[in-house]
Every structure is written in C-alpha cells, then in structure tokens.
C-alpha cells in the first residue's frame, strides 16, 4: 500500500512544480522527437524510391545480360566467352526455373520517330507480349504485342502516351502509320501513362515497343539476345530465381558463366540500407547525447528536489515509510518525467517528419506527395529508453533521500 502511496506522492510532486517539470522534460522531448521524425522521414524517402521502382516492374524483376567487358586479375578485358543469349534460353528458363514467373527479351535503342511532319527522339524497346506482365503495364488504347507479331515479324508498334500526344495530338493513333528510323510501322496500341523515369530519352511514356524479331530484321540484324528481363513470383523469391536462372544458363552453355545478373531493386535496397544504417548510427549518437544531457538535467533537478524536501522525507519516515518507499517515490518522479517527455516527443517527431516532408515537396519536388511512415519500433524504443533514463538519473538522488536519518531530516529547517 505504501508502495502505491510513493507513486502518488511522486506524481503529486511533479504537478506541484509544473514549470520545472516541463523544462526538465525538454531534453527528452527534443531527443526522442528528433530521432523519430528523422527516421520516419528517411523511411518515407525509401518508400518513395521503391514506388518509383514499382513503376518499372517492382522488386521482383531482374535482368540477365552478357557484358561486353569483364574483370580478370584486376583489369578489364573483352568478354572472352563465345556464348550468347538466345530465344532458346527463354524456353529453358520457363521450363527449368520454377521461381520465375515471366521472362522476355529486352533490347533498347534510341530511334527517330516521324509522322506527317512531326518528329521526335524516343526509346525503342524490342521485346515480346510478356513485357507488359513483367512491368505490370496496361494499355489505354488498342492492344500490346502478341505472339503472332513476334512469330510473323509484323511491323507493328505500341507507343507511349507521350509519343501519342506529341505525334498524334488528340487523334486516336491506333491503326495509323508511324515511321521509325524511316521505316513504316502500324500503331496497334497506346500504353497507360507511367510518368517520369531514368531512360536516356526521359519519361517512361516516351517509348515505343516493337516485336523482338522485327527489330532484328529491320534495324540491327543478328539473332542473339542482348538482355533478358525476368520477374519472380514474389520479391522474396527474386534471389532464388536469380540462382536458378544462372544455373540453367551455365548448364546449357557448357558450364560457361558468361552472363551477369542485375537487379535495380536490389541495388536501390542495398544503397538505401547502407544510407539508412549510417543515418541510424548518426541519429543514435545524437539521441544518446540528448538523453545524456536530459539525464544530467534530471539528476540535478532531483538532487535539488531532495534538498528541498528533507523535512517531508523525515516526516514520511517518522510515520512508517521505509527506505524502499522513499526511493520509489523519487524514482517514480524521474521515470514519469522521462515517460511523459518521450510521449510528447512522439508527437513532436511526427510534426518534424511532416515539416521536412512539406519542405521537400514544396521547394525541391515542386509538387507531389510524401508518404508518412512512423516507425513504431523507434517509437517504442525511444519511449522505453527515455523512461529508463529517468530511472537511472533518479537512482542517486533516490538513494540519498532513502538514507537520510529521520531525526536529522525533521530537524532540517
């Protein structure tokens, strides 16, 4: 019962000195709020980057290609392998790689487009109908490439929304002719708008798609495949799909490890994790300093509180309070200070994250939105560490108060 009385006494002491309590909590509020806000802002940035990756297929996709140069004994040399990727490799991957959902050839070139006096530079992608499934990209008009287009080398083209707007205006381009590097193709579809991207031509909507076989015969000749674009059944299976693909290609190309695998999502995740770890270490150091300063402030305030309340301590001991009861009272005061400060810091952290997001969207991105992600792990950790700081900082004053002799305490003026 006296233990509970000690808790209520500690809480009453805090309420009796509101201004001092608020100033003491300030360090905890700033420390926990700054960490939560910055970590949440960083998580939002990572989410924004991954949303951009999702526009071109997401975290399940990866590329297999034959590099022109390889590194041997610390220097770069031309790829010595005579092996090349081919359409047969696509069939092998579809048959022997259970983690791969889709696979398609993918070659890109810059081309010159023209239509009745209008012209522009665009990205040409030579592929098959599977490409739209890998990129999770739908048509807004017409259709995408089909197997018949690839088998019959049809001179058909599917265009991006930007190409459609620039060369056809408000007209329906489906069924119209379009010259690609001065060769006539028939437009069979228009893709939905994807927005900005990292292609050399600029926007992802500034692309045209033609059958892979047609591109070989019409533009660059040969039958080899420059690049394979693959999609695993899920992001968790991507690494397994990569290993299966590499094993199949090695087995059917005489054991020659002539290809390399690239995953944009993996590269971005690796960079984001490295940056995130660096930020967390830096923020951890800042948080530790903030909590240390806050702990020193609490220690100082609690020592002052003990000195001011010597007679109260003596009176409580005189009526039966034990050393443990007295110690608990002062420990509770310190813990309450930090707990409340940490909880206020959570709200302060949310405000910090929103302010940073608003500044970036308004002055850097010039529009758009920023995902709001509050890291509940960091919230729980900050509140727990903040409360622990209060207990540790209050330990010495609590012990000092508990050891005061009742008679000396009652004689104190």
C-alpha positions in Angstrom: 0.0 0.0 0.0 2.8 2.4 0.9 4.5 1.5 -2.4 1.4 2.8 -4.2 1.4 5.9 -1.9 5.0 6.5 -3.0 3.9 6.5 -6.7 1.1 9.0 -6.0 3.4 11.2 -3.9 5.9 11.3 -6.8 3.2 12.3 -9.2 1.9 15.0 -6.9 5.3 16.5 -6.5 5.6 16.8 -10.3 2.3 18.5 -10.6 3.2 20.9 -7.8 6.2 22.1 -9.9 4.8 22.2 -13.4 7.2 24.7 -15.0 10.3 23.0 -13.6 9.0 19.6 -14.7 8.3 20.9 -18.3 11.8 22.4 -18.6 13.3 19.2 -17.3 11.4 17.2 -19.9 12.5 19.4 -22.8 15.7 17.5 -23.5 13.8 14.2 -23.7 11.2 15.8 -26.0 13.8 17.1 -28.4 15.9 14.0 -28.3 13.1 11.4 -28.9 11.2 13.7 -31.3 14.2 14.4 -33.5 15.1 10.8 -33.8 11.6 9.6 -34.5 10.9 12.4 -37.0 14.2 11.9 -39.0 13.9 8.2 -39.1 10.3 8.4 -40.3 11.3 10.9 -42.9 14.1 8.6 -44.1 11.6 5.7 -44.3 9.3 7.8 -46.3 12.1 8.6 -48.8 12.9 5.0 -49.1 9.2 4.2 -49.7 9.1 6.9 -52.4 12.1 5.4 -54.2 10.6 1.9 -54.1 7.4 3.3 -55.5 9.4 4.6 -58.5 10.9 1.1 -58.8 7.4 -0.3 -58.9 6.6 1.7 -61.9 9.1 -0.4 -63.9 8.3 -3.8 -62.5 9.0 -3.6 -58.8 11.2 -5.6 -56.5 10.6 -8.9 -58.2 12.3 -8.1 -61.5 15.9 -8.6 -62.6 18.0 -8.6 -65.8 20.3 -11.1 -67.3 22.8 -9.9 -69.9 26.1 -10.7 -71.5 28.6 -8.0 -70.6 31.0 -6.8 -73.3 33.8 -6.4 -70.8 34.7 -8.5 -67.7 37.2 -8.0 -64.9 40.0 -10.5 -64.8 43.1 -10.4 -62.5 42.3 -6.8 -61.5 41.9 -5.4 -65.1 39.1 -5.1 -67.6 39.3 -7.3 -70.8 36.8 -8.0 -73.6 34.5 -10.9 -72.6 36.4 -14.0 -73.8 33.3 -16.2 -73.9 31.8 -17.2 -77.3 28.5 -18.0 -75.7 25.5 -15.7 -76.4 22.0 -15.5 -75.1 19.2 -16.6 -77.5 15.5 -17.1 -77.7 16.1 -20.8 -76.8 17.3 -19.7 -73.4 13.9 -18.2 -72.7 12.3 -21.6 -73.2 14.9 -23.2 -70.9 14.2 -20.7 -68.2 10.5 -21.1 -68.5 10.9 -24.9 -68.2 13.5 -25.3 -65.5 13.2 -22.2 -63.3 10.1 -22.7 -61.0 10.6 -19.4 -59.2 10.5 -17.3 -62.5 7.0 -16.2 -63.4 7.8 -14.3 -66.6 10.8 -13.9 -69.0 11.1 -11.8 -72.1 13.9 -10.5 -74.4 14.5 -6.8 -74.0 16.7 -4.6 -76.1 16.7 -0.8 -76.2 17.9 1.7 -78.7 17.2 5.4 -79.4 15.3 5.9 -82.6 13.9 8.8 -84.7 10.1 8.9 -85.0 8.2 10.8 -87.6 4.6 11.3 -88.6 3.3 13.8 -91.2 5.8 16.5 -90.4 6.1 15.9 -86.7 9.1 14.1 -85.3 10.9 13.3 -82.1 13.6 11.1 -80.5 12.3 8.2 -78.5 13.4 4.9 -76.8 12.6 1.8 -78.8 12.1 -1.4 -76.8 12.3 -4.7 -78.7 10.5 -7.4 -76.8 7.5 -9.7 -76.7 4.0 -9.6 -75.3 5.3 -10.8 -71.9 6.9 -7.5 -71.3 3.7 -5.8 -70.2 3.2 -8.5 -67.5 6.7 -8.1 -66.1 6.4 -4.3 -66.0 2.8 -4.5 -64.8 1.8 -2.1 -67.5 -1.6 -1.9 -69.3 -2.8 -0.4 -72.5 -5.0 2.7 -72.5 -5.9 2.1 -76.2 -5.7 -0.9 -78.5 -3.5 -3.9 -77.6 0.1 -4.8 -76.8 2.4 -7.1 -78.7 1.2 -10.6 -79.3 2.8 -14.0 -80.1 1.7 -13.7 -83.8 3.5 -10.4 -84.1 6.8 -12.0 -82.9 6.4 -15.2 -85.0 5.4 -13.4 -88.2 7.8 -10.4 -87.8 4.9 -8.0 -88.1 5.8 -4.3 -88.4 3.6 -3.2 -85.6 4.3 -0.8 -82.8 2.8 0.1 -79.4 3.6 3.7 -78.3 3.8 5.5 -75.0 1.3 8.2 -74.0 3.8 11.0 -74.6 4.6 9.8 -78.1 0.9 9.6 -78.8 0.3 13.1 -77.6 3.3 14.6 -79.4 2.8 13.0 -82.8 -0.9 12.4 -83.0 -2.4 15.1 -80.8 -6.0 14.3 -79.8 -6.4 11.8 -82.6 -6.8 8.1 -82.0 -3.4 6.7 -83.2 -4.5 3.0 -83.3 -4.3 1.9 -87.0 -2.3 4.9 -88.1 1.2 4.7 -89.6 4.4 5.8 -87.7 7.9 5.9 -89.3 10.7 4.5 -87.1 14.1 5.4 -88.5 12.3 5.9 -91.8 10.6 2.5 -91.8 6.8 2.4 -91.7 5.1 0.6 -88.7 1.4 0.4 -87.8 0.3 1.6 -84.4 -1.7 -1.1 -82.6 -1.8 0.3 -79.1 -1.1 3.1 -76.6 0.3 2.4 -73.1 -1.1 4.0 -69.9 0.9 6.9 -68.6 3.7 5.9 -66.2 5.3 9.3 -65.7 9.0 10.1 -65.2 11.8 7.6 -65.4 15.5 7.1 -65.8 15.6 6.2 -69.5 18.0 8.2 -71.7 15.0 9.7 -73.6 13.5 10.9 -70.4 9.9 9.9 -69.4 8.9 6.3 -69.4 6.0 7.4 -71.6 8.5 8.4 -74.3 8.9 4.8 -75.5 7.8 2.6 -78.4 7.6 -1.2 -78.4 8.1 -3.5 -81.4 8.4 -7.3 -81.7 11.9 -8.5 -81.0 12.2 -10.4 -84.2 11.0 -7.4 -86.3 13.6 -5.2 -84.7 16.4 -7.6 -85.6 15.4 -7.8 -89.2 14.5 -4.1 -89.6 17.2 -2.4 -87.6 20.2 -4.2 -86.3 20.3 -7.8 -87.7 21.5 -11.0 -86.0 19.6 -13.4 -83.8 21.4 -13.1 -80.4 19.6 -11.6 -77.5 21.2 -8.6 -75.7 19.3 -8.8 -72.5 16.7 -10.9 -70.7 14.1 -9.3 -68.4 12.7 -11.6 -65.8 10.2 -11.5 -63.0 10.0 -13.8 -60.0 6.7 -14.8 -58.4 7.4 -12.5 -55.5 10.1 -10.2 -54.2 11.1 -12.9 -51.6 11.8 -15.4 -54.4 13.8 -13.0 -56.6 17.2 -14.2 -55.3 16.2 -17.8 -55.7 15.0 -17.1 -59.2 18.4 -15.4 -60.0 20.3 -18.5 -58.8 18.0 -20.9 -60.8 18.4 -18.8 -63.9 22.2 -18.6 -63.6 22.4 -22.4 -63.0 20.2 -23.2 -66.1 22.2 -20.9 -68.4 25.5 -22.3 -67.1 24.4 -25.9 -67.6 23.2 -25.3 -71.2 26.1 -23.2 -72.2 28.9 -25.7 -71.5 29.5 -24.6 -67.9 30.5 -21.1 -69.1 29.5 -18.4 -66.7 29.2 -15.8 -69.4 26.3 -13.6 -68.1 25.7 -11.2 -65.3 22.6 -10.5 -63.3 21.4 -7.1 -62.3 18.5 -6.1 -60.1 17.7 -2.4 -59.8 15.6 -3.1 -56.8 18.5 -4.9 -55.1 20.9 -2.1 -55.9 18.4 0.5 -54.5 17.7 -1.6 -51.4 21.5 -2.0 -50.8 22.1 1.7 -51.1 19.1 2.6 -49.0 20.1 0.1 -46.3 23.7 1.4 -46.2 22.4 5.0 -46.0 19.8 4.1 -43.5 22.3 2.3 -41.3 24.6 5.4 -41.4 21.7 7.7 -40.6 20.6 5.5 -37.7 24.1 5.4 -36.3 24.4 9.2 -36.5 20.9 9.6 -35.0 21.7 7.1 -32.3 24.7 9.2 -31.3 22.7 12.3 -31.3 19.9 10.6 -29.3 22.5 9.3 -26.8 23.9 12.8 -26.3 20.4 14.3 -25.9 19.4 11.6 -23.4 22.7 12.1 -21.6 22.1 15.8 -21.3 18.5 15.2 -20.3 19.7 12.6 -17.7 22.1 15.2 -16.2 19.3 17.7 -16.0 17.0 15.2 -14.3 19.8 14.3 -11.9 20.4 17.9 -11.0 16.6 18.6 -10.6 16.1 15.5 -8.4 19.1 16.4 -6.2 17.5 19.9 -5.7 14.2 18.2 -5.0 15.7 16.0 -2.4 17.3 19.0 -0.7 14.1 21.0 -0.7 12.0 18.1 0.7 14.2 16.9 3.6 11.5 17.6 6.2 8.9 15.8 4.0 11.2 12.8 3.8 11.8 12.8 7.6 8.0 13.1 8.3 7.3 10.2 6.0 9.9 8.0 7.7 8.6 9.0 11.1 5.1 7.7 10.2 6.5 4.4 8.9 7.8 4.8 5.4 10.8 2.6 4.6 13.9 3.4 2.6 12.3 1.5 -0.3 9.2 3.6 -0.1 11.2 6.8 -0.2 13.5 5.6 -3.0 10.4 4.5 -5.1 8.9 8.0 -4.7 11.9 9.7 -6.3 12.5 7.0 -8.9 8.9 7.4 -10.0 9.3 11.1 -10.3 12.3 10.7 -12.6 10.6 7.9 -14.6 7.4 10.0 -15.0 9.3 13.0 -16.2 11.0 10.9 -19.0 8.0 8.9 -19.9 5.8 11.9 -20.4 8.6 13.7 -22.2 9.1 10.7 -24.5 5.3 10.6 -25.3 5.3 14.3 -26.1 8.4 13.6 -28.2 6.4 11.2 -30.3 4.1 13.9 -31.3 7.0 16.3 -31.8 8.6 13.7 -34.0 5.5 13.4 -36.2 5.4 17.2 -36.6 9.1 17.1 -37.5 8.6 14.5 -40.2 5.6 16.3 -41.7 7.6 19.6 -41.7 10.5 18.0 -43.5 8.2 16.3 -46.0 6.3 19.6 -46.7 9.6 21.4 -47.3 10.9 18.8 -49.7 7.6 18.5 -51.6 7.1 22.3 -51.8 10.6 23.5 -52.5 12.5 20.5 -54.0 10.0 18.3 -55.8 7.7 21.2 -56.7 4.6 19.1 -56.1 3.5 15.5 -55.5 3.2 13.8 -52.1 5.4 12.3 -49.5 4.4 9.0 -47.7 4.1 9.4 -44.0 5.7 6.4 -42.2 6.0 6.5 -38.4 8.5 3.8 -37.3 6.7 2.2 -34.3 9.8 0.3 -33.5 11.7 3.6 -33.0 8.7 5.0 -31.0 8.7 2.0 -28.6 12.4 2.1 -28.3 12.6 5.9 -27.7 9.8 5.8 -25.0 11.4 2.8 -23.3 14.9 4.3 -23.3 13.6 7.6 -22.2 11.8 6.1 -19.2 14.9 4.1 -18.4 17.0 7.3 -18.5 14.7 8.8 -15.9 15.1 5.8 -13.6 18.9 5.8 -13.9 19.2 9.5 -13.5 17.0 9.4 -10.4 18.8 6.5 -8.8 21.5 8.5 -6.9 19.0 11.2 -5.6 16.6 8.4 -4.6 19.3 6.5 -2.6 20.4 9.8 -1.0 16.9 10.5 0.1 16.3 7.0 1.3 19.4 7.1 3.5 18.5 10.4 5.3 18.1 9.7 9.1 14.6 10.6 10.2 15.7 12.7 13.2 18.2 14.8 11.1 15.6 15.2 8.4 13.0 16.5 10.9 15.5 19.0 12.4 16.1 20.4 9.0 14.7 24.0 8.7 
